[in-house]
Amino acid sequence: MTADLPELRGARLILRRPIPQDVETRLALGRHREIVEAYGGIFDPSTIFTRADAEAAIRFIEQQDYAWVIDAGCFVGHVRLHSIDWHDKRAALAIGIDDQAYLGKGYGTEAIRLVLGYAFGLGLHRISLRVLSCNSRAIACYRKCGFVEEGREREAALVSGAWQDDIIMGLLDREFGPI
């Protein structure tokens, strides 16, 4: 964990490190088909989301060097940079909104733009991501943030019995506009 990771503030949200209350909030959110499948997971309605699951989810964020909780008054998800290569000045981005009430309302876009500003401010040149081709909401969000499709891995993920392509998207520092 990076103790000095800054808190990033937007118009409607704060990106911050996890706090103990996040476990309770994550537990109350449970698991939803649309969100599980957007991650490429298999949704089983009979599977109960447990306290151990919530603790593991928050612990995962805590263990990442560049990961923030998306706080819109409380925990609604997380965003992180990973696979950072300081020599080539690149990293990958991942985001997850775990509260259905915040899907499709611009919170992901706001969080991503805050992280991009931070990442490019650190001197990174390139940020990339992978997204399932069936996740049209996320693709629209990424495009809104300036990402462009750079490639595609055909039938790379089996989601609910159907093959999905993995779309690779990227953004260069010079393509990123002001927040």
C-alpha positions in Angstrom: 0.0 0.0 0.0 1.2 3.5 -0.8 0.5 5.5 2.3 1.1 8.9 0.5 -1.3 8.2 -2.4 -3.2 11.5 -2.6 -6.9 12.0 -2.2 -8.4 13.2 -5.5 -11.5 15.4 -5.5 -14.0 15.8 -8.2 -17.3 17.7 -8.5 -19.3 14.8 -7.1 -16.9 12.3 -5.7 -13.7 11.8 -3.8 -11.1 9.2 -4.7 -9.5 8.0 -1.4 -7.9 5.0 0.3 -10.2 2.5 1.9 -11.5 2.9 5.5 -13.1 0.3 7.7 -16.7 1.4 7.0 -16.1 0.5 3.3 -16.5 -3.2 4.3 -20.0 -2.6 5.6 -21.0 -0.6 2.6 -19.6 -3.2 0.2 -21.3 -6.0 2.1 -24.7 -4.2 1.8 -24.3 -3.7 -1.9 -24.1 -7.4 -2.5 -23.7 -8.9 -6.0 -25.7 -8.0 -9.1 -25.8 -9.9 -12.5 -25.0 -6.8 -14.7 -22.0 -5.9 -12.6 -20.6 -9.5 -12.2 -20.9 -10.1 -15.9 -19.3 -6.8 -16.8 -16.2 -8.1 -14.9 -16.4 -11.3 -17.0 -17.7 -13.3 -14.0 -20.4 -15.9 -13.8 -23.5 -14.7 -11.8 -25.1 -17.4 -9.7 -28.2 -16.0 -7.9 -27.9 -18.7 -5.2 -24.4 -17.5 -4.2 -24.5 -15.2 -1.1 -22.2 -12.3 -1.0 -20.6 -12.7 2.5 -18.7 -10.5 4.9 -15.5 -12.4 3.9 -16.2 -11.4 0.2 -16.6 -7.8 1.2 -13.5 -7.9 3.3 -11.5 -9.5 0.5 -12.8 -6.8 -2.0 -11.7 -3.9 0.3 -8.4 -5.7 1.1 -7.6 -6.0 -2.6 -7.9 -2.2 -3.0 -5.8 -1.7 0.1 -3.0 -3.9 -1.3 -2.7 -2.0 -4.6 -0.2 0.8 -4.7 -2.3 3.0 -6.9 -6.0 2.2 -6.1 -8.7 4.4 -4.7 -12.2 3.9 -3.4 -14.8 5.9 -5.4 -16.6 7.8 -2.6 -19.9 9.6 -3.6 -20.9 10.1 0.0 -20.0 6.5 0.7 -18.2 3.6 -1.1 -19.6 3.0 -4.6 -16.6 1.3 -6.3 -12.9 1.6 -7.0 -10.5 2.6 -9.6 -6.8 1.7 -10.0 -3.7 1.9 -12.0 -1.8 -1.4 -12.4 1.0 -3.0 -14.5 3.0 0.3 -14.2 6.1 0.3 -16.3 8.1 3.4 -15.3 10.7 2.8 -18.0 8.2 2.9 -20.8 6.0 5.3 -18.9 2.8 3.3 -19.2 0.1 1.7 -17.0 -3.2 0.0 -17.2 -6.4 1.2 -15.7 -9.3 -0.7 -14.1 -12.5 0.6 -12.6 -15.5 -1.0 -11.0 -18.8 0.6 -9.9 -20.3 -1.8 -7.4 -23.4 0.2 -6.6 -26.1 -0.1 -9.3 -27.6 3.2 -8.4 -24.4 4.9 -9.7 -24.2 3.2 -13.1 -24.7 5.3 -16.2 -24.6 8.6 -14.3 -21.1 9.8 -15.1 -19.4 8.8 -11.8 -17.1 6.4 -13.7 -16.1 9.1 -16.2 -15.4 11.5 -13.4 -13.3 9.0 -11.5 -11.3 8.0 -14.6 -10.6 11.6 -15.5 -9.3 12.3 -12.0 -7.0 9.3 -12.2 -5.8 10.1 -15.7 -4.9 13.6 -14.6 -2.9 12.2 -11.7 -1.2 9.5 -13.8 -0.2 11.9 -16.6 1.0 14.3 -13.9 3.3 11.6 -12.6 4.9 11.6 -16.1 3.2 8.5 -17.5 2.9 8.7 -21.3 0.3 6.0 -22.0 -2.7 4.4 -20.2 -4.4 1.3 -21.5 -7.3 -0.9 -20.5 -9.3 -4.0 -21.6 -13.0 -4.2 -21.7 -15.5 -6.9 -22.8 -17.2 -6.1 -26.1 -20.6 -6.6 -24.5 -20.0 -3.8 -22.0 -21.3 -1.0 -24.1 -21.8 1.3 -21.1 -18.1 1.1 -20.1 -16.9 1.4 -23.7 -19.0 4.7 -24.0 -17.4 5.9 -20.8 -13.9 5.2 -21.9 -14.5 6.9 -25.3 -15.9 9.9 -23.4 -12.6 10.0 -21.5 -10.6 10.0 -24.7 -9.6 6.3 -25.0 -9.5 4.8 -28.5 -9.8 1.2 -29.6 -6.4 -0.1 -30.5 -7.1 -3.8 -30.9 -9.3 -6.7 -30.1 -8.8 -10.2 -28.8 -11.5 -12.3 -30.5 -13.6 -14.6 -28.3 -11.2 -14.1 -25.3 -13.8 -14.5 -22.5 -16.7 -16.8 -22.0 -19.5 -14.8 -20.3 -22.8 -16.5 -19.5 -22.2 -19.1 -22.1 -21.3 -16.7 -24.9 -17.9 -15.8 -26.2 -17.0 -12.1 -25.9 -14.1 -10.2 -27.5 -11.8 -8.3 -25.3 -11.3 -4.7 -26.6 -8.0 -3.1 -26.0 -8.2 0.7 -25.6 -5.5 3.3 -25.0 -4.9 7.0 -24.3 -1.7 9.0 -24.7 -0.8 11.9 -22.5 -1.0 14.4 -25.4 -4.6 13.2 -26.1 -5.8 13.9 -22.6 -7.8 17.1 -22.3 -8.1 19.2 -19.1 -10.4 18.1 -16.4 
